[in-house]
């Protein structure tokens, strides 16, 4: 048991387990983790698992194998944390979260306007293709397109320097002040806080637009005007 | 020179992957390259039918992998083209009979045997697809000008990028210029706009393709067929030749746009 402990660490979180791996070869880690799980099936059964793989570079094959092995054992892998951009990209591709939001007190659901002024943003310098899902506890900026079938879920604002044709949910934790802007605005579906809208946007496809929740509490998009 | 391994895939089924593999193989072999094609669709083989080689199958890819025959024994030589070989899929097994490592090993052994190794990927993004792209030096994504096919192609291109197999090149299959003109079909511009990858060929819709597939003589060997010409052009582009795109619309409007898009890398 000591030997396995040096390879992996398991910590209980508010909403599941966090397993931290070190930089040992992936195959080794995988088998240690699985044998760990198999040794205490009752403890792991039905668990939601987040995995911290530090700087490990993981490709789709490897993560899929892990996810399948875990799900065979009744464990759902929902997040993979990594310092490696490749691994983060792989996780996003598989629809896994890449960060765990800190446990927050209930009242912090009420953002003030100031909270949106500044804060952490995830900058993505690429086009999000179908099947990609980005979840982030802050703002998201995309330098590229958001294609149909791609999804962005952000607790803050979403800015797309490109074409928006997928699904975006801004203010996902209930912030109704969040905005969504894009250079070319033709989303499949938009959500801000708990408001949702299917087709929204003005007819002028070539103009940048911004969507927000208006005074009437409805989602509305309008042409972007400077100032 | 060792062979180039090219995998043809699509995400969605029925867009013409197998037809593309058969036609490109025929066109490459007719130009003097030595070509081996592998049917990667274990359990649902049909490249043999389209190439008209069904009756000659003795051994298949699973026999090679499981050591029941030598590589050469499972390579079926084409009836007309002496430089074209097929390694058929197993019909009685499923995708789990083969692993990505098996495919890598097989491709490695075949590299010294030919100039081009074409792998026909099964539809989907699961194991069979992963096996088919594992040994690829280059991936061609086939799609139709339909929203669902393009959506799946987009997903597959994303996976290829994440796997480090990009950049893929696109074959737009079954384009109907008349429908595009009436705005009833996605245009090449629409498709390329979304997928934003290199276009390697546009194949017009052509009944001859179905007839050729049923008869086991791919249209690429028919000098009069427009689709056949399109496949022959793609084959030449694969070998590195610069070939202008076909004029599918005689008024020239579409042609100009395609040319413009093709120049955009």
Interface residues (C-beta under 8 A of the other chain):
Chain A: X59 X60 X61 X86 X89 X90 X93 X127 X129 X130 X131 X132 X145 X147 X148 X149 X165
Chain B: X100 X130 X147 X151 X152 X154 X155 X157 X158 X159 X161 X162 X163 X164 X194 X196
